[in-house]
Each structure stands twice: as structure tokens, then as C-alpha cells.
Amino acid sequence: MISSEIQLALLLRMNKLVEFVTPSQSHRNLPGDGRAQIVNRCIVCYVDDNLRHPLNSARKGMARFSYLSTPCLLSVAVLLVVSIDTWAVGDGSAPWVGMSHAGFACSGSNVGNFGPYDYVTRKDVLRVVENAHFTPRVQNLQGGENAAGPTSDLDYVLKVIPNHHLALNSAMQFHVLQLGKYQQLSQKRKQTGYRLKSPVECYLQRAINYSPGDATSRMLYAVFLQREGQLKQSAQQYEKALELAPTAQNIEYNYALVLVELKRYEPAREIAKRLYGDNFPLPGLKKRLQAAKEW
């Protein structure tokens, strides 16, 4: 349910019409095509593009107020409460599952009653969350929007949208960088946002469990395991990803690279011939097979 704080904020404004407008006058709905209107013109409700959190719409982005009659105000309050409450309902549940590479059970928190949402299907939520927490600055690990470093924002995005492909990839990249400059900054304890709140493998396992039909999340986990040197486990994840997306050439290519490392040359060569027969642009697989004298 919607938080009591937001309900109170809405009810306190029952003597006013709240109209949210974007600087560009391009509007979007809670959730929908950009507008929520009561037929008798009691209200037109727009949401600010710079909204930091969808449930803060009662507090942020207000452009102007207009006084309305009591019957109309009651309709406004009901519409806002129902609209925001409906929009905040997540798609199923996203428990933390699996084990970290350190041998501990994966664990983490959620964002109250906001989410979880599916990255592939919930584009309405995606834009709001990304505008506030997954800007190019965060995605490229240049810094955070709500802390000095990017990890607080990455953690928020992945809690709300567990299978957010780009955020998962950024978390994987951060894992690599964590041994360098970011680890040094974190050790200073002078800045926040330079440490992931859960291990990367835990975010990935949670994403797969949340959306088991998502081949890209499965592929990302396979890539991570491959980088960590867990080649057999990586191959297994690639195989499961290919069951979901049998014609995905990028998955086939990465899978074949793992097969070469496992010295399973025959299936790797079969994949390579098929890919290069379709003019696949990356030469690395062919070069590795040639180096092993298997081409």
C-alpha cells in the first residue's frame, strides 16, 4: 500500500489543485501515456521529469495551485491516492537467493513497497528510476547522483529493477575497478558510494531468479563467472541462456570463447564456422582457435 506519509501529504492538499508540469511541457502519467484527467476537469496531473522518487510527487515538481470546490477536491484526492498506489505495486517478488563466492548466503534489502519491476516490460517505471539514479554519470562509474560514488545509485536501481541489464553490467565493471582507485577511496571512509552493498554475483542471481526467462541476465552472469575463472559454471549459464535465445549470436560467441578455454574445441569450432559464415564481426574466437591449432 501507499505510505501513510504520502497519503497525508495528498490529503493536506485537498483544498488545492496540484498541477505538475515539466520544463519541456512533455508529460507522463502515473502510470501511462502522460496524463490522468477527471472528466469534469477537476484535475490534470503531470509529473516532473526531474522527479527523484515517484512517490515524492506530492512534494516535488509543483508549478502552481488553483482552488477548487470540495466535491471536486475529494475526486482529486481519490485519484491521486489510487493512481500512485497502483503505480507503486511491483511485479511479483524478488528475494535474495544463492551464495556469494565467499561462501555466504546472498542477502540484501528492498526499497520499501516500491517495486520490484521487470526491466523488459515496465518502461513506465524505467524512465523515472533512471532519470534519478541511472544517469550517464552513474552508468559510466564517474560518480553518483545521491552520493560521491556510483554504487548507492546502482544498488537502488537493482533493488527496484532486479534485471536492469545496463545497471548489472555497470556493477560488473565496478567489481573490476574496485581493486583499484575505488577501493582506495572506500578505505579512506571520507566518501560514500564506493562500495556495493551486496556482491555482484548476488545481484546477478537475484536477477535470474526474478526473471528466469530473461536470456540477457543469464548471459551477464555467465560473463561474470567467465571473468572470475569459473569456466564450467560459466558454460552452464551460457547454455541456459541459449535455451532461451538460441539465435543470439553474442551469447553464442561468448559461449564459444569459454569452450576454447575448456579445450572443448569441436563445439567451439562449429559455433565459429556458423558465426563467421554469417559475417560475425569479432575475430577473437577465430584467432584463439588458430592459436590452439584448431582452425
N, C-alpha and C positions, 0 to 999 in steps of 0.2 A: 504494500500500500504506500501511497504518497506520505512523506514525512509530515508530522504534526506541525513542524516549523513552517513548511511551505503552505499547508492549509491555512494556518493562522495568517501568514502574510497575504494570502489571497482574500481571506475574509475581512481583514482590516482595510482592504481597498474596495470594499463593496459600495462605497459612496463615490467611486470614481471609475471612469473607463480607462483602462490601461491599454495604450496602443504602443506596440513595439515596432520600431522601424529600423531598417538597415541603412547605413550611409549611402549605399548604392541604389536603394529602393528595390533591391531584389529580395524577395521574401520567401520563407519556407515555413512549413506547418509543423505542428506537434501531433502526430507525425504526418506527412502528406505532401501536398503539392504547393504549399506556400501560404495558405490562408485558412482560418477557421472562422466562419461567419454564422451569426444567428440571423435568421431570415428577416426578423423585424428590425434589423440594423442596430440592435443593441450593442454589438461589438464587432470589431475587426481586430484580430490579434496577430501581430507579426513578431518574429523572433530576431533578435540582433545577431548579425553574422559574427560578432566578436564575443558571443556568449562563452563564458568559461565552463559552465556546467549547465546542462539542460534544466535541472531543477531549480536553478537560480533565476529563472526567467521572471519570477515575481519581484526580484530585487534589482536586476540589471537591465540595461538597454532601454530604459523608458525614455520616450521622447516628449510625451505630453499627456495631460489628463483632461477629461471632459466630464462634467457632472451629468448623471443620468437618474431616471426615476427608479423607485425601489423595485417594482416588478422586473424591470429590465436588469437591474443590478443583480438580483437573485439569479437570473438566467446567466449573466456573465460569470458569477462565482461558480455556478454548477459546471458551466462549460470549461472553465479553466481547470478546475479540480479534476474533472473526468478526463480532459484531454491530456494533462500532464501525467495523471495516474496511469492511463492506458499506455502512454508512450514509454513510461519507465519500466513496464513489465518486460522481463527478459525472455529469451528463447531457451527454455529448459534450465538446466543447472550445469555448472562447470566445476566439479570437485577437483581438488588436487590429488593426483594419482601417481603411482610409480615411485621409483627410487632415484636419488641423486647418485652421481658417480662416486661420491664419498661414502655411500652406503647408508644414507639417511632417508627416511620416508619424505617424499616431497610434501611441502606444506606451504600455505600462504593464506592471504585474506581476500575478501571480495570488496566491492565498492558499495556497501550498504545494500539497498534493494534496487540498485541501478545496474541492469544487465543480468546475465551475460547476453551478448548479441553475436550473431553469426556474421563474419566478415564478408561472406559471399552474397548473402541475401538482405542484410539490413543496411542499405545505403543511406537511409534516412538518419540513422544514428551515427554512421561512419563520419559524415561530414562534420557534425557537431563535435564529436570527440577529437577528430584530427585537427580541427581549427584551434582547439585549445591545448592539445597535448602532443600532437604528432606533426609539428611544423617541419619544414626542411631542416631547420637548425637541429631539431631532435633526431630526425631520421639520419642525418649525416654525422651525428655524435659530436656536434660542435658546441653543444650546451643545452640547457633545459629552459623550459618556459616557466616552471614553477620552482626551480632550484638551480644552482650553479651548473650542475652536470645533467646529463640527459636521462639518467636511469629512473628517476622518480616519475617522469612522464611516460617512459617506456613501460614501467610497471603498471601505471594506471591504465594505459591503453590495453595491455594484455590481460588485465583483470576484467575489464569491461568487454573486450572483444578478444577472446582467447586465441582464435585462429587468425589474427591480423597478420597476414603474410609479411608485409613490409616491416612491421614492428618486430616480428620474430627474427627476421633477417638482421635488423639493426642490433637486437640483443645478442645475436650470434657474433656479429662483428665486434661488439663491445667486449665480449668474452675474450676475444683475441687481444684487444688493446688493453685489457685490464691488467695484463702483466707488465705493461709499460707505464706511460705517463699517468693514466687514470689511477692506477694502483698507488702511485706516489702521492697524488693529490688526496686520495682517500685516506692514506696513512697520516696525513697532516691533520685530519679531523677539523680542518678550517672551512671546508666547503661541503655542501650536501649534494646528493645526486650523482655520486661517482661509484656507487656500489649497487648491483642488482639485489633486490630483496629476496629473490629465490634463484637457485641455479638455473642456467639456461635450459638444461635438459628437462627440468621440471615444467617450465613454461611450454616446452615442445610436447611433452607427454600429455599435459593438460589439454593442449590444443587438439591433439589427435583424439583423445577420449571425448572431448566435447563435440567434435565434428568428424566422426570416423570416415565419412565419405569424401573428405577433403584431401585430394591427392597432393596438393602443394604443401600442406602442413606436414604430411608424411615425408615428402621429398626433403623438406628443410631439416627434419630430424635425421634423415639418412645422411645428408651433407654434414651435419654437426658430428654425428658418430664417425663419419669418414675422417674428418679433420682431427678427431680425438684418437684416431688409430684403432677404433673398434670396428674393424672391417667386416667381420661376419655379421655383426648386428646391423651394420650399415646396409649390407647387401640384402638382408631380410626386409628392412624398411623400404628399400628401393623396389623390391619385388612386390610388396603390398601396394606401393604407390602405383606401380604399373598395372596391377589388377584393376585399380580404379581409373587409370588413364592410360590404356595400352598403346595409344599412338603419340604420347607426349615425348617428343624427341629429346628435350633437355633432360628428362628423367632417364631415358634410355642411355644417353651419353654418359651421365654421371655414374650410372649403374655399371656400364662397361669399364669405366676407369677403376672402379672398385674390383671388378672381376680380374683385371690385369694385375692389380696389387695382390690379389689372392692366387695369382698364377692359374686362373681358370680361363685360359687363353681361347679355347674353342668358342664358347658362347660370346666372349668379348669380341672376337673376330667376326662372328656372324652379325652382331649388332653394328659393328663398324662398317661392314660392307653395305648393310641396309641404309645406314645413315648417310654415308658418303655417296651412295647411289642416288640419294635424294638431295645431293648438293649441300649437306650439312656443313656450315662454315668453319667450325673449330677443328684445327688439325691435331690437337694434343693427343687424342686417342690413337690416331694412326701412328704418330711419332713414337708413342710408348710401345705399341705393338711391334714397330720396326726395331726399336732398341732391344726388344726381347727376342728378335728374330722370329716373330710370329705373324709377319705380314707378307 
